[in-house]
Amino acid sequence: MILAGATALIALAAAGAAAAATADAGAGAKIIAPLEISRTADLYFGTIAPSTTVGDKVAVAADGSRQCGPALTCLTSDHTAAAFAVTGEADAFYTISLPSEIKIVNDNGAAMVVSDFTGSKAKGQLLNGEDSFSVGGTLEVAVRQEAGKYQGSFTVAVEYQ
């Protein structure tokens, strides 16, 4: 009887082992080139004389053109839109994010606001792994804005779609 029970257990164990099956699966990933951005030109509004009675705005468009408000005198033609180069995975698409506004300040701490940032495009494609775009903005100049060289910076972000 003990011998019959042991034989039955061995038979059940063998049947269970025969029912098990295994399979192998592959694992992998594709790593693409990192998306990188670099500044090739700064946004610059040029030399501006403020009004003694009214504040006004100067706008530099993404194409580099400038519109000087009627209460201001724009003295130089050295204004530029900011320009950026983007590199990454060939033929990939990406989006561009711009700031809403920033302040630029002079050595004495006087500030002006730059807002209404506009890009030459909202998204791009990395043909052959490269692309570029430009960014303009609007500078708010106060009545009797304090003289000086004003500086600041802003961040532009790019992200794969």
Secondary structure, DSSP 8 states (H G I E B T S, - for coil): -HHHHHHHHHHHHHHHHHH----------------EEEEEE--B---EE--SS--EEEEE-TTS-EEE-TTSEE--S--B-EEEEEE-STT-EEEEE--SEEEEE-TT--EEEEEEEEES-SEEE-BTTEEEEEEEEEEEE-TT---S--B-----EEEE-
